[in-house]
Amino acid sequence: MVLSRGLIGVKRVSWWYVAVWVALQQIDLGAHGQRMKDNMYTPVNGAHCFRRLNGTHVTGCSSSNGGSVGVLHLINSKVDIDFIVQKHPSPPYAPIVPPALYTRENILRLRDEAGPYVSALVLMNNASGLEQFSQESRCPNQYSGLAADQQQQRCSVDRAEDSWNPWGSGLLLEDFPFPIFYVAGVSEMEKLLDCYEKFNAHDLENQHQRSLCAIEVKAFMSAAVSTDICMRRSNSYNSLIPATKFCDPLQGKNVYATLFPRPIVPEEQRVEGPERIVLVSTRTDTTTMFDGVGLGAMDSVVPFAVLVAVAHFLSQALPSNDRNVLFLFFNGESYDYIGSQRFVYDLQTGAFPSRGTQTKPISMDNIELMIDLGALDNLTDLHVYHPAPQPMATKVAELLRKINQQFGFGIQAGQPVMTTNLPPVSAQSFLRENITFPAVIVASRPANRFYHSIYDDQENLHYRYGNHSRKYDFTQLEDLDLGDRSDLYGKDSIQMRIRNASTLIGMSIYELLTGRAYGQRNGTNSVLIDEFLHCFLESADCPLFRATVKPDTPHVYPAPPSRYISVHTTLTSDATGWTYRVLGLLLGQKVANATKANCSALHLPYQWMAGYGGAGECRRTTQNMSLALSPAFMNETYDFTSYRYSTWTESTWSEMSARIFLRPSPAHETLTLSIGIVVMVISFVLVFLINSRSDVLFNQGSTSSIPIATQPTQC
């Protein structure tokens, strides 16, 4: 019996070793499977089109839940589109489209005619020879402007000559049932093209007989239909599963600053007073079809830079005045004027500035004049627009002409134009409330062929960074007698064109405020403008931004800050934060003989920053922020189809990725399936035979036949 127990113990130990060995093999197979997976799929980096919604429509793109897979097919001409529409031997496809063929006609044809055979679309970066590229409507914000309900003098989508974006395709406002993936990097493009050329480019008619290079794009959007339905769906799910959202309202912050500090008043004295204010404004945001791509160089950075330079000029040239100037940088204007609509709403409800500023509220009655800077595509040809009889419009136009003639800036400024077909500017939010509101719009005729697109960048401006801040103090005004500074930037530079336009506008506002001409030969600083463009178009790790933070602050990532409004987060967006700090540096009053400890003890509005030299300085600042969230989301009973306020939301998503792989041919798939079936049948037969003969094979019931020896009994 002892030997029998020993054999049974050995058998148990053997089975334990077998079990461990099988487990180790599974782990090893899993490791090899991971490596095999890495060999099967090659990730591709790029930017995704995503979904946005308003009160009545949905725009943008979405993949299927789990990802969309399509065979790569290069589009070199309309013949290649015909191939997908008419022949499509191995659907679904993922067309690779160059920007020159990314037109409304071609893309809508792929969506509408080839819809069943297209599962994704890849936009390839190739701007060489590209003459125009704009996915925005020909009439941006056409349903939220002053002339939205009028039949005459309005922007025309059908007539390019009467539009404010004649090169617009309107694709930004279309809905696509498949994802659109933008590939910009050279190495990433080579991955796709090499894979296509190797496996897909030959014998197109018989593609279905061989393995093909395919792409899988994951960009599933949770939202659908419209903002109204999406918000109600989110609220209903949130009651069951907390923190469940399908879309979020577009939301950001406006940034503002006053030329002179406003007095602090006790709580009980904060009522509207006879304060007189001149409002000078522009927008800071931009947008494109793709997440995180698009600098908006000409469409918004140029007027943004002009207004910052104007504010800096007036802070240096005008020490005091009985009227204050409010500089306002609106956010979210690309989506039916979110920032300016909220600002007007706050003025009407007595909510601006916020109670935390401890100053008196401002109403629309306090604003004597609004000068709104629109798109300045041509900085040498400025136009003044107003929708109703407005004496100040004539005055502004006269000052622009007179000062330009005096200083020779080379800028044309004609007679003011009275029309309700106004450019897409923030002043429209004010004029919708009161068409006689004293608003004057300074803009140029449209000339930006890349409006709201991925190609509106520094190349579109012909901007080259001069990098002269080590030699020239950009916090001081510039001597106009230095000429065109062609030694710094070259002939006809964007830096000097912005300097001339901002100096002209700044001097005009100076004369409006004081009633006398500006008597100095100083203008805005071209080095400041050069640094500003560098920071917002090329790298946030720049001298201007470093001057606005504390001296010991670590360097930031060298990429330009995104200026898309995005959705609510607990952190202020980079672009908004930098705008806030730049205004603190350029408009703040320097406090003499103040140490870091003394400045920190004073708290806001006093701020300690590095300053131009980087040694540190204390400034009394006037800048602040206000909420840029549409009033539509503050009223639970708001009619989302009324077009009264902006209703834009952004869909939520869980993952965005893309990868290419080799999709097997039908014959390969059939062979694999057949082998799998054969292996399965053989496995069932083997298991049956082993199980039926287990008593013979494993001999589990046998005992030893060897007699057991017994020890002799000792006496």
C-alpha positions in Angstrom: 0.0 0.0 0.0 2.9 2.4 0.6 4.2 1.9 -2.9 0.7 2.4 -4.3 0.3 5.7 -2.5 3.7 6.7 -3.7 2.8 6.1 -7.3 -0.5 8.0 -6.9 1.5 10.9 -5.4 3.9 10.9 -8.3 1.0 11.0 -10.7 -0.5 14.0 -9.0 2.8 15.8 -9.0 3.2 15.1 -12.8 -0.2 16.5 -13.5 0.7 19.6 -11.5 3.8 20.1 -13.6 1.7 19.6 -16.8 -0.7 22.3 -15.6 2.1 24.7 -14.9 3.7 24.0 -18.2 0.5 24.6 -20.1 0.1 27.9 -18.2 3.6 29.0 -19.1 3.0 28.1 -22.7 -0.2 30.2 -22.7 1.8 33.2 -21.2 4.5 32.7 -23.8 1.9 32.5 -26.6 0.3 35.7 -25.3 3.6 37.5 -25.4 4.3 36.3 -28.9 0.7 37.2 -29.8 1.4 40.8 -28.6 4.5 41.0 -30.8 2.6 39.5 -33.7 -0.1 42.2 -33.2 2.5 44.9 -33.3 3.8 43.4 -36.6 0.3 43.3 -38.0 -0.7 46.9 -37.3 1.3 50.1 -37.9 -0.1 53.2 -36.1 -0.5 56.4 -38.1 -0.4 59.8 -36.4 -2.7 62.6 -37.5 -5.7 64.7 -36.6 -9.3 63.7 -36.6 -12.5 65.4 -37.7 -15.0 65.4 -34.9 -18.6 66.1 -34.4 -20.3 69.4 -33.3 -24.0 70.2 -33.0 -26.2 73.2 -32.9 -29.9 73.6 -32.1 -31.1 72.1 -35.4 -28.2 70.2 -37.1 -25.2 68.0 -36.6 -21.9 68.6 -38.3 -18.5 66.9 -38.5 -17.5 63.2 -38.7 -17.8 59.9 -36.8 -16.5 56.4 -37.2 -18.6 53.4 -36.5 -18.6 52.1 -32.9 -15.4 50.1 -32.7 -13.7 51.7 -35.7 -14.1 52.0 -39.4 -12.0 50.0 -41.8 -11.4 50.7 -45.5 -9.0 49.8 -48.3 -6.7 52.6 -49.2 -7.3 54.1 -52.6 -5.3 57.2 -53.8 -7.3 59.9 -55.5 -5.3 61.7 -58.2 -8.2 62.8 -60.3 -11.9 62.6 -60.7 -11.4 59.3 -62.6 -10.3 57.7 -59.3 -13.5 58.9 -57.7 -15.5 57.3 -60.6 -13.7 54.0 -59.9 -15.0 54.0 -56.3 -18.5 55.1 -57.3 -19.0 52.8 -60.3 -16.7 49.8 -59.9 -15.6 49.4 -56.3 -14.3 45.7 -56.6 -13.2 45.4 -53.0 -15.2 47.7 -50.8 -15.3 49.4 -48.4 -12.7 52.0 -49.4 -10.7 54.7 -47.6 -9.8 57.3 -50.3 -6.6 59.2 -49.9 -7.4 62.8 -51.1 -4.9 65.6 -51.7 -6.0 69.1 -50.6 -6.4 70.2 -54.3 -9.2 67.7 -54.7 -10.7 68.2 -51.3 -13.5 70.2 -52.8 -17.2 70.4 -51.9 -18.2 68.6 -55.2 -15.7 65.7 -54.7 -16.3 65.1 -51.0 -20.0 65.3 -51.2 -19.9 62.9 -54.1 -17.9 60.4 -52.0 -20.5 60.8 -49.2 -23.7 60.7 -51.3 -22.9 58.6 -54.4 -20.2 56.3 -53.0 -21.6 56.2 -49.4 -22.1 52.4 -49.2 -18.5 51.8 -50.5 -16.6 54.4 -48.4 -15.9 53.8 -44.7 -13.2 56.5 -44.1 -11.4 59.3 -45.8 -7.8 60.4 -45.5 -6.7 63.9 -46.2 -3.1 64.1 -47.2 -1.0 67.1 -46.5 0.3 68.6 -49.7 0.0 72.4 -50.0 2.3 72.9 -53.0 0.5 74.9 -55.6 -2.7 75.1 -53.6 -4.6 78.2 -54.5 -7.5 78.0 -52.0 -8.6 75.8 -49.1 -11.5 76.9 -46.8 -14.1 74.6 -45.3 -16.0 77.5 -43.7 -19.3 78.7 -45.2 -19.2 81.6 -47.7 -21.2 83.5 -45.0 -19.7 82.7 -41.6 -22.3 82.9 -38.8 -25.0 83.7 -41.4 -27.9 82.8 -39.1 -26.7 84.8 -36.1 -25.8 88.2 -37.7 -27.6 91.4 -37.9 -29.2 90.7 -41.3 -30.3 87.1 -40.5 -34.0 88.0 -40.8 -33.6 90.6 -43.6 -34.1 90.1 -47.3 -31.8 92.9 -48.5 -28.2 93.7 -47.9 -27.2 90.4 -46.5 -24.3 88.0 -47.2 -25.0 85.7 -50.1 -23.9 82.0 -50.1 -24.7 81.8 -53.8 -23.0 85.0 -55.0 -19.3 84.9 -54.1 -19.0 88.7 -54.8 -21.5 89.4 -52.0 -20.0 87.0 -49.5 -17.3 87.4 -46.8 -15.6 84.1 -47.6 -15.9 83.7 -51.4 -13.6 80.6 -51.3 -15.6 78.7 -48.7 -16.7 75.2 -49.4 -19.1 74.9 -46.5 -17.8 71.4 -45.6 -17.3 72.5 -42.0 -21.1 72.6 -41.7 -21.7 69.2 -43.3 -22.3 65.9 -41.5 -20.3 62.8 -42.6 -21.2 59.2 -41.6 -17.5 58.2 -41.9 -14.3 59.6 -40.2 -12.0 62.0 -42.0 -8.4 61.7 -40.9 -5.8 64.3 -41.7 -2.2 63.2 -42.1 0.4 66.0 -42.0 3.8 64.4 -41.2 6.1 63.4 -44.0 7.0 60.0 -42.4 3.3 59.3 -41.8 2.4 60.0 -45.4 5.1 57.7 -46.6 3.7 54.9 -44.5 0.4 55.2 -46.3 1.7 55.8 -49.8 4.3 53.0 -49.5 1.6 50.5 -48.3 -0.8 51.6 -51.1 1.8 51.4 -53.9 3.0 47.9 -52.7 -0.3 46.2 -52.4 -3.1 48.3 -53.9 -1.9 50.3 -56.8 -1.7 47.6 -59.6 -4.4 45.6 -61.3 -7.3 47.6 -59.8 -10.0 45.5 -61.5 -8.9 42.4 -59.7 -8.2 43.9 -56.3 -10.6 41.5 -54.6 -8.4 38.5 -55.5 -5.4 39.6 -53.3 -4.5 41.0 -49.9 -4.9 44.8 -49.7 -3.5 47.6 -47.5 -6.3 49.0 -45.3 -6.7 51.6 -42.6 -8.7 51.4 -39.4 -9.8 54.7 -38.0 -11.3 54.9 -34.5 -13.2 58.2 -33.9 -16.7 57.3 -32.7 -18.7 60.3 -31.5 -21.3 59.9 -28.8 -23.5 62.8 -29.8 -26.1 62.8 -32.6 -29.0 64.7 -34.1 -28.9 68.1 -32.5 -27.8 70.0 -29.3 -31.4 69.9 -27.9 -31.7 66.1 -28.2 -28.1 65.5 -27.1 -28.4 67.6 -24.0 -31.7 66.0 -23.0 -30.2 62.5 -23.6 -27.2 63.4 -21.4 -29.5 64.7 -18.6 -31.6 61.5 -18.7 -28.6 59.2 -18.6 -26.9 61.3 -16.0 -29.8 60.7 -13.6 -29.1 56.9 -13.9 -25.3 57.0 -14.4 -23.6 60.1 -12.9 -21.1 61.9 -15.0 -22.4 60.5 -18.3 -22.3 63.0 -21.1 -22.8 62.8 -24.8 -21.9 66.4 -25.6 -20.7 69.6 -23.9 -21.5 73.2 -24.7 -18.6 75.2 -26.3 -17.2 77.3 -23.5 -14.2 79.5 -22.8 -13.2 82.9 -21.4 -13.2 86.4 -22.9 -10.2 88.5 -21.8 -10.5 92.2 -21.2 -8.4 95.1 -19.8 -9.1 98.8 -19.1 -6.6 101.5 -20.1 -6.9 103.0 -16.7 -7.7 101.2 -13.4 -11.3 101.4 -12.3 -11.8 102.4 -8.7 -12.8 99.8 -6.0 -16.1 100.6 -4.5 -18.0 99.1 -1.5 -20.7 96.6 -2.1 -23.6 98.9 -1.3 -22.3 101.6 -3.8 -22.0 99.3 -6.8 -24.7 100.7 -9.0 -24.4 101.9 -12.6 -22.9 105.4 -12.9 -22.2 108.0 -15.6 -18.9 106.3 -16.5 -18.0 106.9 -20.2 -16.2 104.1 -22.0 -14.8 103.5 -25.5 -14.9 99.8 -26.3 -12.2 98.4 -28.7 -12.6 94.8 -29.5 -11.7 91.8 -31.7 -11.8 88.1 -31.6 -9.1 85.7 -30.6 -10.4 82.2 -31.5 -10.3 80.2 -34.7 -11.5 76.8 -35.9 -11.0 74.1 -38.5 -12.5 70.7 -39.3 -9.7 68.8 -37.4 -8.9 68.5 -33.7 -5.9 70.6 -32.6 -4.8 71.7 -36.1 -5.2 75.3 -37.4 -3.5 78.5 -36.4 -5.9 81.0 -37.8 -3.0 83.3 -38.7 -4.7 85.7 -41.1 -8.3 85.2 -40.0 -7.8 86.2 -36.3 -4.1 86.4 -35.2 -3.6 89.6 -37.4 -6.4 91.7 -35.9 -5.5 90.1 -32.5 -1.9 91.5 -32.9 -3.2 94.8 -34.1 -5.4 95.3 -31.0 -2.7 94.3 -28.6 -0.3 96.8 -30.2 -3.0 99.5 -30.1 -3.6 98.8 -26.4 0.1 99.0 -25.7 0.4 102.3 -27.7 -2.4 104.0 -25.8 -1.1 102.8 -22.4 2.2 104.6 -23.3 0.8 107.6 -25.1 -2.2 108.5 -23.0 -1.4 108.9 -19.2 -5.0 110.0 -18.3 -8.4 110.9 -19.7 -11.9 111.4 -18.5 -13.0 108.5 -20.6 -11.7 105.0 -20.1 -11.0 102.5 -22.8 -12.1 98.9 -22.5 -10.1 96.4 -24.7 -12.0 93.2 -25.2 -10.8 90.0 -26.8 -13.8 87.8 -27.5 -13.6 84.0 -27.5 -15.9 81.6 -29.4 -16.9 84.1 -32.2 -16.4 81.4 -34.8 -19.5 79.7 -33.5 -22.3 82.3 -33.8 -20.5 84.9 -31.6 -20.5 83.0 -28.3 -18.2 85.4 -26.4 -19.9 88.6 -27.6 -23.4 87.3 -27.1 -22.6 86.4 -23.5 -20.9 89.8 -23.0 -24.0 91.7 -24.2 -26.2 89.4 -22.0 -24.0 90.3 -19.0 -24.2 94.0 -19.8 -28.0 93.8 -19.9 -28.2 91.9 -16.6 -25.7 93.9 -14.7 -23.3 91.0 -14.5 -20.2 92.6 -16.0 -17.7 93.0 -14.5 -18.2 90.1 -12.0 -18.7 91.0 -8.3 -15.2 89.7 -7.6 -13.7 92.7 -9.2 -15.3 95.0 -6.6 -16.1 97.7 -9.2 -19.3 99.2 -10.6 -21.2 97.2 -13.2 -21.1 98.5 -16.8 -24.2 98.7 -19.0 -24.6 99.3 -22.8 -25.5 102.9 -22.0 -21.9 103.4 -20.6 -20.4 102.6 -24.0 -20.1 105.8 -26.1 -18.4 104.1 -29.0 -17.4 100.6 -30.1 -14.6 100.1 -32.5 -14.6 96.5 -33.6 -11.6 95.1 -35.6 -12.7 92.5 -38.2 -10.5 90.4 -40.5 -7.6 92.5 -41.8 -6.6 90.4 -44.8 -5.2 93.5 -46.5 -3.6 95.8 -44.0 -3.1 98.5 -46.6 -6.8 98.9 -47.5 -9.0 99.5 -44.5 -12.8 100.0 -44.7 -15.2 101.4 -42.1 -18.7 99.8 -41.9 -21.8 100.7 -40.0 -25.4 99.5 -40.4 -27.3 102.8 -39.5 -26.5 106.5 -39.7 -23.6 107.0 -37.4 -21.6 110.3 -37.2 -18.7 108.5 -35.4 -18.2 106.3 -38.5 -17.5 109.4 -40.6 -15.2 110.8 -37.9 -13.2 107.5 -37.7 -12.8 107.3 -41.5 -11.7 111.0 -41.6 -9.1 110.4 -38.9 -7.7 107.3 -40.6 -7.3 109.3 -43.9 -5.8 112.4 -42.2 -3.3 110.6 -40.0 -2.2 108.2 -42.8 -1.5 111.2 -45.1 0.4 112.9 -42.3 2.7 110.0 -41.5 2.8 108.2 -44.9 1.8 104.7 -43.7 0.6 103.8 -47.2 -2.8 102.7 -46.1 -6.0 103.5 -48.0 -9.2 104.3 -46.0 -12.2 105.3 -48.1 -15.6 106.7 -47.2 -17.5 104.8 -44.5 -19.9 102.1 -45.9 -23.4 101.9 -44.5 -24.8 98.4 -45.0 -26.5 95.6 -43.0 -24.3 93.1 -44.9 -21.6 93.5 -42.3 -18.4 91.3 -41.9 -18.6 88.5 -39.4 -17.6 90.6 -36.4 -18.5 90.7 -32.7 -20.3 94.0 -33.2 -23.2 92.1 -34.7 -24.2 90.8 -31.2 -24.6 94.4 -30.1 -26.4 95.6 -33.2 -28.9 92.8 -33.0 -30.1 94.3 -29.7 -30.0 97.8 -31.0 -29.2 98.7 -34.6 -28.4 102.3 -33.6 -25.8 101.1 -31.1 -22.6 103.3 -31.7 -20.6 100.5 -33.3 -18.0 101.2 -36.0 -16.3 98.2 -37.8 -12.8 98.5 -39.2 -12.0 95.7 -41.6 -10.7 94.9 -45.1 -12.3 93.2 -48.0 -11.8 89.4 -47.9 -8.6 88.1 -49.3 -7.8 85.1 -47.2 -8.1 82.0 -49.4 -7.4 79.7 -46.4 -10.0 81.1 -44.0 -10.7 78.7 -41.1 -8.5 75.9 -42.5 -5.4 74.0 -41.6 -3.3 76.1 -44.1 -4.0 79.5 -42.5 -0.6 79.6 -40.9 2.6 81.6 -40.9 3.2 80.7 -44.5 -0.1 82.2 -45.5 1.1 85.5 -43.9 4.6 85.2 -45.3 5.9 85.6 -41.8 9.5 85.1 -40.9 10.6 85.5 -37.3 13.1 88.3 -36.9 14.2 87.5 -33.3 15.4 90.9 -32.3 14.1 91.1 -28.7 17.6 90.8 -27.2 18.6 94.0 -28.8 15.4 96.0 -28.7 13.0 96.5 -25.8 9.6 95.5 -27.0 7.8 97.2 -24.0 8.6 100.7 -25.4 7.2 102.6 -28.3 9.1 102.7 -31.6 10.6 105.8 -33.3 8.8 106.2 -36.6 11.8 108.0 -38.0 13.6 104.6 -38.2 11.7 103.9 -41.4 10.4 100.6 -42.7 13.0 98.5 -40.6 13.7 96.5 -43.7 17.1 95.7 -42.1 15.2 93.7 -39.5 12.5 92.0 -41.5 13.0 92.6 -45.2 10.8 94.5 -47.6 7.0 94.7 -47.1 7.1 92.5 -44.0 3.9 91.5 -42.1 5.6 93.0 -39.0 5.7 96.5 -40.5 2.3 96.3 -42.1 0.8 95.5 -38.7 2.9 98.2 -37.1 1.6 100.8 -39.5 -2.0 99.7 -39.3 -2.0 99.5 -35.5 -0.2 102.9 -35.1 -2.8 104.5 -37.4 -5.7 103.1 -35.5 -4.0 103.9 -32.1 -3.4 107.5 -33.1 -7.0 107.8 -34.4 -8.4 106.6 -31.0 -6.0 109.0 -29.2 -7.5 111.9 -31.1 -11.0 110.7 -30.5 -10.4 110.6 -26.8 -8.4 113.8 -26.4 -9.7 116.0 -29.2 -6.2 116.8 -30.3 -3.7 115.1 -32.6 -0.9 112.9 -31.3 2.1 115.1 -31.3 5.0 112.6 -31.0 6.9 110.6 -33.6 6.4 107.3 -31.8 4.3 104.3 -33.0 3.7 100.7 -32.0 6.6 98.5 -31.6 7.5 96.2 -34.5 9.6 94.0 -32.3 6.6 93.4 -30.0 4.6 92.5 -33.0 7.3 90.1 -34.3 7.4 88.4 -30.9 3.7 88.2 -30.6 3.4 86.5 -34.0 6.2 84.1 -33.0 4.5 83.2 -29.8 1.0 82.5 -31.3 2.1 81.0 -34.6 5.3 79.1 -33.8 6.2 78.6 -30.1 4.8 79.5 -26.7 8.4 79.2 -25.4 9.2 82.7 -26.5 10.6 85.9 -25.0 7.3 87.8 -24.8 5.5 85.0 -23.0 8.5 84.4 -20.7 8.4 88.1 -19.8 4.8 87.7 -18.5 5.5 85.0 -15.9 7.6 84.8 -12.8 11.4 84.7 -13.5 11.8 81.1 -12.1 8.9 79.6 -14.1 10.0 76.5 -16.1 9.9 76.7 -19.9 6.8 75.5 -21.6 6.4 73.1 -24.5 7.6 74.8 -27.7 4.3 74.7 -29.7 1.8 77.5 -30.4 -1.2 77.6 -28.1 -4.5 76.3 -29.4 -7.1 79.0 -29.9 -10.2 76.8 -30.5 -12.7 77.6 -27.8 -13.2 74.0 -26.8 -15.4 73.0 -23.8 -15.5 73.7 -20.1 -12.5 72.5 -18.1 -11.1 73.3 -14.7 -8.0 74.9 -16.3 -7.9 78.0 -18.3 -6.9 77.3 -21.9 -3.3 78.2 -22.8 -4.2 80.9 -25.4 -6.6 82.6 -22.9 -4.0 82.5 -20.1 -1.3 83.9 -22.3 -3.5 86.7 -23.6 -4.3 87.6 -20.0 -0.7 87.7 -19.0 0.4 89.7 -22.1 -2.1 92.4 -21.3 -0.8 92.5 -17.7 2.7 93.2 -19.0 1.8 95.7 -21.7 -1.0 97.7 -20.0 0.0 97.3 -16.3 1.6 100.2 -14.4 5.0 99.4 -13.1 5.4 99.8 -9.4 8.7 101.4 -8.6 11.0 100.0 -5.9 8.8 97.0 -5.2 10.3 93.6 -4.2 8.8 90.2 -5.0 7.7 89.8 -1.4 6.1 93.2 -1.3 4.3 92.6 -4.6 3.1 89.2 -3.6 1.7 90.6 -0.3 -0.4 93.1 -2.3 -2.2 90.3 -4.2 -4.3 91.1 -7.3 -4.4 93.3 -9.2 -0.7 93.5 -8.5 1.4 90.9 -10.2 5.1 89.9 -10.1 6.4 89.0 -13.5 9.8 88.6 -15.2 9.5 91.7 -17.4 11.6 92.5 -20.4 15.0 92.0 -18.7 13.9 88.9 -16.8 15.0 90.2 -13.4 11.4 90.6 -12.1 9.1 93.6 -11.7 5.8 94.4 -10.0 2.9 95.7 -12.1 -0.6 97.0 -11.1 -2.7 95.3 -13.8 -6.3 95.9 -15.1 -6.9 92.7 -17.1 -9.4 90.1 -16.2 -11.6 87.4 -17.7 -15.4 86.9 -18.3 -17.3 83.8 -19.1 -17.8 82.9 -22.8 -20.7 80.6 -22.6 -23.9 81.1 -24.6 -26.9 82.3 -22.6 -28.9 79.5 -24.3 -27.5 77.1 -21.7 -28.6 79.2 -18.8 -32.3 78.8 -19.5 -33.8 75.3 -19.2 -36.8 76.3 -21.3 -34.8 77.9 -24.1 -36.0 77.2 -27.6 -33.0 75.7 -29.4 -34.5 76.4 -32.8 -35.0 80.1 -32.3 -31.5 81.2 -33.4 -31.6 83.8 -30.6 -28.3 82.6 -29.1 -25.5 80.3 -30.1 -26.3 76.7 -29.4 -23.1 74.9 -30.4 -21.9 71.8 -28.5 -19.1 69.4 -29.0 -19.5 65.6 -29.0 -17.7 63.5 -26.4 -15.5 60.5 -27.6 -13.5 57.8 -25.9 -10.7 57.2 -28.4 -9.1 58.6 -31.5 -6.6 56.5 -33.3 -5.6 55.2 -36.8 -3.5 52.3 -37.9 -2.8 50.5 -41.2 -2.6 46.7 -41.8 -2.8 44.1 -44.6 -6.4 43.0 -45.1 -6.3 39.3 -46.3 -7.7 38.3 -49.7 -11.0 36.3 -49.8 -9.0 33.2 -50.8 -6.8 33.7 -47.8 -9.8 34.2 -45.5 -11.5 31.0 -47.0 -8.3 29.0 -46.5 -8.0 30.2 -42.9 -11.6 29.4 -42.1 -11.2 25.9 -43.7 -8.1 25.2 -41.7 -9.8 26.3 -38.6 -12.8 24.0 -39.2 -10.5 21.0 -40.0 -8.5 21.6 -36.8 -11.7 22.0 -34.8 -13.1 18.7 -36.2 -9.8 16.8 -35.5 -9.7 18.2 -32.0 -13.3 17.0 -31.3 -12.4 13.5 -32.6 -9.2 13.3 -30.6 -10.9 14.5 -27.4 -13.6 11.8 -28.0 -11.1 9.0 -28.6 -9.0 10.0 -25.6 -12.0 10.3 -23.3 -13.4 6.9 -24.4 -10.0 5.1 -23.8 -8.9 7.1 -20.7 -8.9 4.0 -18.4 -6.5 2.3 -20.7 -4.3 5.3 -21.6 -4.0 6.6 -18.0 -4.6 3.3 -16.0 -6.0 5.3 -13.1 -7.6 2.2 -11.3 -4.5 -0.1 -11.3 -2.6 -1.2 -8.1 0.8 -2.7 -7.7 1.2 -6.5 -8.0 4.6 -6.6 -6.2 4.3 -8.2 -2.8 5.1 -6.0 0.1 8.1 -7.2 2.2 7.7 -7.4 5.9 10.4 -7.0 8.4 11.1 -10.0 10.7 10.0 -9.8 14.3 12.9 -9.3 16.6 13.1 -11.2 19.8 
